[in-house]
Amino acid sequence: MTTVSGAALARRALWGAGNRCIYRARQPAIQKRFQTIQSAPSTAPPLDTPSDPTAPPPRSRTSRVLGATALFVLATAAGLAMSVAPAIETANGFLQPPTNAETLSLFVPASPEAEEINKRIISNPLAESLRANPQWIESRPHMKIPANMRSHNLTAGTLQGDDKIASPPLTFANTKAELPSIVQIAHLGEKLCGHPTIIHGGLLATLLDEGLARACFPALPNKVGVTASLNITYKKPCPANSFIVLRAETTKVDGRKAWVKGWIEILGDGVEEGEHLVEAEALFIEPRGAKNMARLYSDDE
């Protein structure tokens, strides 16, 4: 049996008396706070409150799944449409290219410099003389390439711009002749130089390659060919910032083969031929399966 001393009993009595005094002192404040809590309005709805009869019934799990599936299908279809749209536009561009006449209005100069160059190209005496002759068909062949494909083409995209080829070359083609020919007028800017102030010889070769090909294509069975050989002879340097004339004539056609000669000269003040800066002879062969190849430079009306 545990014995508690008188001192311990006294301490316990004093501690209990102290707590009772503190509780009695704080009792009014505690009661007032409890009453305030009881009188405050409740924000939670009573458990037995009936639901709003005008609210729509909850959707079933099946309808939620069907709705999510429909949204997924629509989003996928929209993404697919956006991804294939450029391809469809390109395909339409190849299947339905603009006519020769339409290409003449498709180019919009991007700067005052390009506008001035374009005016000189289309209004010089040589261009006006060829335009008046019904045997020559006027066009801008580079504008037949679909717009979203031009940036992937060397002469129609990469080399286009101020101080380069600021305006697409203007071409006159005699496609109805047994041996077709072309005359092309262009401007070559100072950013196309190899040696300072002199146009790069490789660029002139590129222009002749394309120009000679374009001259003979109408004589080939399917109007398209690839370069088999190209021989270049450089006569004189071509100055930068020059208006040039490229002339090309088909000399012989044998089935899928066509031989062409041509040259580049400086555009003069009249219609007569100028001094040759560079000359070229080439052989073009229509590849097997050419019937299914895309036509970049079709001369169809």
C-alpha positions in Angstrom: 0.0 0.0 0.0 1.4 3.4 -1.1 1.6 6.0 1.5 1.2 9.7 0.4 2.7 12.3 2.6 0.8 15.2 4.0 2.9 17.6 1.9 2.0 15.8 -1.4 -1.7 15.9 -0.5 -1.4 19.6 0.1 0.2 20.2 -3.3 -2.5 18.3 -5.1 -5.2 20.2 -3.3 -3.7 23.5 -4.2 -3.2 22.4 -8.0 -6.8 21.3 -8.3 -8.1 24.5 -6.6 -5.9 26.5 -9.1 -7.3 24.8 -12.2 -10.9 25.3 -10.9 -10.2 29.0 -10.5 -8.8 29.3 -14.0 -11.8 27.4 -15.5 -14.3 29.6 -13.6 -12.4 32.7 -14.8 -12.5 31.7 -18.5 -15.9 30.0 -18.5 -17.9 33.1 -19.7 -15.6 33.6 -22.7 -15.7 29.9 -23.7 -19.5 29.9 -23.5 -19.8 33.1 -25.6 -17.5 31.6 -28.3 -19.5 28.4 -28.4 -22.7 30.4 -28.8 -21.2 32.4 -31.7 -20.2 29.2 -33.5 -23.7 27.8 -33.1 -25.4 30.9 -34.4 -23.2 31.3 -37.6 -24.9 30.3 -40.9 -23.6 27.0 -42.4 -22.2 27.1 -46.0 -22.5 23.4 -46.5 -25.9 22.1 -47.7 -27.9 19.9 -45.3 -27.5 16.3 -46.0 -31.2 15.8 -46.5 -31.6 18.8 -48.9 -33.2 17.5 -52.2 -31.1 18.1 -55.5 -32.0 20.9 -58.0 -34.7 19.5 -60.3 -33.6 21.8 -63.1 -30.0 20.5 -63.1 -29.1 18.0 -65.9 -28.6 14.4 -64.8 -25.0 13.2 -64.6 -23.6 11.7 -67.8 -23.2 8.0 -67.9 -19.7 6.5 -68.3 -20.6 5.3 -71.8 -21.5 8.9 -73.0 -18.3 10.3 -71.4 -16.2 7.7 -73.3 -18.0 8.4 -76.6 -17.5 12.1 -76.1 -13.7 11.7 -75.4 -13.4 9.4 -78.4 -15.1 11.9 -80.7 -12.8 14.7 -79.5 -9.8 12.6 -80.1 -10.9 11.7 -83.6 -11.6 15.3 -84.5 -8.3 16.5 -83.2 -6.5 13.7 -85.1 -8.4 14.6 -88.3 -7.5 18.3 -87.9 -3.9 17.5 -87.3 -3.8 15.2 -90.3 -5.5 17.8 -92.5 -2.9 20.5 -91.5 0.0 18.1 -92.2 -1.2 17.0 -95.6 -2.4 20.4 -96.8 1.0 21.5 -98.2 1.4 18.2 -100.0 -2.1 18.6 -101.6 -1.3 22.2 -102.6 2.0 21.1 -104.2 0.2 18.3 -106.0 -2.5 20.6 -107.3 0.3 23.0 -108.4 1.9 20.3 -110.6 -1.4 18.9 -111.9 -3.0 22.3 -112.6 -0.1 24.8 -113.2 -0.9 28.4 -114.1 -1.0 29.2 -117.8 1.7 31.1 -119.5 -0.3 34.2 -119.5 -1.1 33.8 -115.8 2.6 33.5 -114.9 3.1 37.1 -116.1 1.0 38.5 -113.3 2.1 36.2 -110.4 5.4 38.0 -109.6 5.2 40.8 -107.1 8.4 42.8 -106.6 9.5 42.8 -103.0 11.5 46.0 -103.1 11.9 49.2 -105.2 15.1 47.8 -106.7 13.3 44.7 -107.9 10.4 46.8 -109.3 12.8 48.9 -111.4 14.6 45.8 -112.6 11.3 44.2 -113.5 10.2 47.3 -115.5 13.4 47.1 -117.6 13.0 43.4 -118.2 9.4 43.6 -119.5 9.6 47.0 -121.4 12.9 46.9 -123.3 12.8 47.0 -127.1 13.7 43.3 -127.5 10.9 42.2 -125.2 8.4 44.4 -127.0 9.4 43.2 -130.4 9.1 39.5 -129.4 5.7 40.2 -127.7 4.4 41.6 -130.9 5.3 38.4 -132.8 2.5 35.7 -132.5 5.1 33.0 -133.0 6.6 33.7 -129.6 4.9 32.7 -126.4 5.7 34.9 -123.4 5.9 33.5 -119.9 7.8 33.3 -116.6 8.4 29.6 -116.3 9.7 29.8 -112.7 6.3 30.9 -111.6 4.8 27.6 -112.7 6.6 25.9 -109.8 4.2 25.7 -106.8 4.9 28.5 -104.4 5.8 26.2 -101.5 8.3 24.3 -103.6 10.2 27.3 -105.0 12.4 27.6 -101.9 13.7 24.1 -102.8 14.6 25.1 -106.3 18.0 26.7 -107.1 17.1 29.3 -109.7 13.4 29.8 -108.7 14.1 30.1 -104.9 17.7 30.0 -103.6 19.1 32.5 -106.1 16.1 34.8 -106.1 16.2 38.1 -104.2 17.7 41.6 -104.2 21.3 41.8 -105.6 20.8 38.2 -107.0 18.0 37.4 -109.5 15.7 40.1 -108.3 13.0 39.4 -110.9 12.2 36.0 -112.5 13.6 35.7 -116.0 11.1 36.6 -118.8 11.0 33.9 -121.5 9.8 34.0 -125.1 9.5 30.5 -126.6 8.8 29.5 -130.2 7.4 26.1 -129.3 5.5 25.4 -132.5 8.6 25.2 -134.7 10.0 21.8 -135.7 13.2 22.9 -133.9 12.0 25.0 -131.0 14.0 28.0 -129.6 13.8 30.5 -126.7 14.9 34.0 -125.9 15.2 34.8 -122.1 15.8 38.2 -120.5 17.1 38.4 -116.9 19.2 40.5 -114.5 22.1 39.3 -112.5 23.0 41.1 -109.2 26.3 41.6 -107.5 25.7 38.8 -105.0 26.2 36.3 -107.8 29.8 37.0 -108.3 32.8 34.6 -108.3 35.5 37.1 -108.8 34.6 40.6 -107.5 32.3 42.5 -110.0 32.2 39.4 -112.3 29.3 36.9 -112.4 30.3 33.4 -111.4 30.9 31.2 -114.3 29.1 28.3 -112.6 26.0 30.4 -112.4 26.2 31.2 -116.2 26.5 27.4 -116.8 23.5 26.8 -114.7 21.4 29.3 -116.6 22.5 27.8 -119.9 21.7 24.3 -118.7 18.2 25.3 -117.8 17.7 27.5 -120.8 18.9 25.0 -123.4 16.7 22.3 -121.8 13.7 24.6 -121.9 14.3 25.3 -125.6 14.2 21.6 -126.6 11.6 20.2 -124.3 8.6 20.9 -126.6 10.3 18.7 -129.3 10.6 15.6 -127.0 7.8 13.0 -126.9 6.8 13.8 -123.3 8.1 17.3 -123.1 10.8 16.6 -120.4 14.4 15.5 -120.4 17.6 15.4 -118.4 21.1 16.7 -119.3 23.4 14.1 -120.9 26.2 16.4 -121.7 26.9 20.2 -121.5 29.9 21.9 -123.0 30.7 25.5 -122.0 33.0 27.9 -123.7 33.7 31.2 -121.9 34.3 34.1 -124.2 34.3 37.2 -122.0 33.5 38.0 -118.4 29.9 38.9 -117.5 29.8 42.0 -115.4 27.7 42.1 -112.2 24.4 44.1 -112.2 23.9 43.3 -115.9 20.8 42.7 -117.9 21.5 39.6 -120.0 19.9 37.8 -122.9 20.0 34.0 -123.2 19.3 32.6 -126.6 18.9 28.9 -127.3 18.1 26.9 -130.4 17.3 23.2 -130.9 19.6 21.9 -133.7 18.5 18.2 -133.9 15.9 15.8 -132.5 16.1 12.0 -132.7 13.4 10.2 -130.7 14.1 10.8 -127.0 17.3 12.8 -127.8 17.6 16.5 -128.5 20.7 18.6 -129.3 20.7 22.3 -128.5 23.1 25.3 -128.7 22.9 28.6 -127.0 24.7 31.6 -125.6 24.5 34.6 -123.2 24.9 38.2 -124.2 24.4 41.6 -122.7 21.0 43.2 -123.3 21.4 46.1 -125.7 19.3 49.1 -126.7 17.8 47.4 -129.7 16.7 44.0 -130.9 19.9 42.8 -132.6 22.1 40.1 -131.1 24.9 41.2 -128.9 28.5 39.9 -128.4 28.6 36.4 -126.9 29.9 36.2 -123.3 29.6 32.4 -123.0 28.4 29.7 -125.4 27.2 26.2 -124.8 26.2 23.0 -126.6 24.2 20.3 -124.9 22.5 16.9 -125.4 19.2 16.2 -123.5 17.6 12.7 -123.2 14.1 12.0 -122.2 14.3 9.4 -119.4 12.2 6.2 -119.5 9.1 6.8 -117.4 9.1 10.5 -118.4 5.3 10.2 -118.9 4.9 10.1 -115.2 7.4 12.8 -114.2 6.2 16.2 -112.9 6.3 19.1 -115.4 8.1 22.1 -113.8 8.3 24.2 -116.9 5.3 23.1 -119.0 4.7 25.4 -122.0 1.0 24.5 -122.3 -1.3 27.5 -122.7 
